[in-house]
Each structure stands twice: as structure tokens, then as C-alpha cells.
Amino acid sequence: MDNLTKNFTLLNLQQGMALTGKYTKRIFDYISSIRNFKDHYGKYPYIDLLEFKNLMHLSEEDYSKFGIFRVRILDKAIKEINKYSDFNVRYTPVKKGRKIIGLTWQISKNPKSKVIFWNTKECNTSGLRL
């Protein structure tokens, strides 16, 4: 089991189930995978904007204006992640000239999160394998 934890991202199932947005879940998965980046490398994680859109299953043309992408995808998802997970997430757009080319992420623990605990007796777990 120890070898598995080194090679895969462990997600908190309760937190993942509390998130409702399609992009919120994808961003949460990404944030979960880079959460310890600064501890290991001493700098905040950076991702190219086109690579990030690819992770969100968006094409380069989708949300071509960053302001719309920020409002409809990023800010909405980050607000939900900060509310329902144990992460406190912020991002900073990285510019080249006037164009946004990437994102730098600041991730910390959120001790005041409103994590929802599910009653497993009421949940249908017949399709889950543990």
C-alpha cells in the first residue's frame, strides 16, 4: 500500500462528493495532485494556460477571453473548493506582455472548511468496490 501512495493521488471521497461542478471536480483533482509541490520544490506550482484548459477538457478556442474563463470556470470552482474542502486555494495569472499565458497556484490547508460528512447507511454504495 505504501508504494501506491507514492505514485497516486489520494482523494478524500467525502470532499470530492461535496463538490458539484464539473470543472470544480477537475480542478480539485489537479489541486490534490500538486498540493505539496511548494514543500518539495520551494516554489509555487505553475501551469501553462493551454495545458490547464486541456486538463479541463476544453479546447484552446473555448473561453478565449481570460476574463470570461476566470469568472465562469476558475472563480466559481475555487470558491466551491475553498468552502467544501480542506484546501485554501488561490491563483495568480501569469502574463507575457498583455496576454495571460499561465497560472501560479497557492495552496494551503483550510482548517475552517465546511466538510460534509455523509451517512454511509443512506448512500447507495452497491457500485463501489473497496
Beta strands, then each sheet from edge to edge (+ up, - down):
strand 1: 46-48
strand 2: 87-96
strand 3: 99-109
sheet 1: 1+ 3- 2+
end
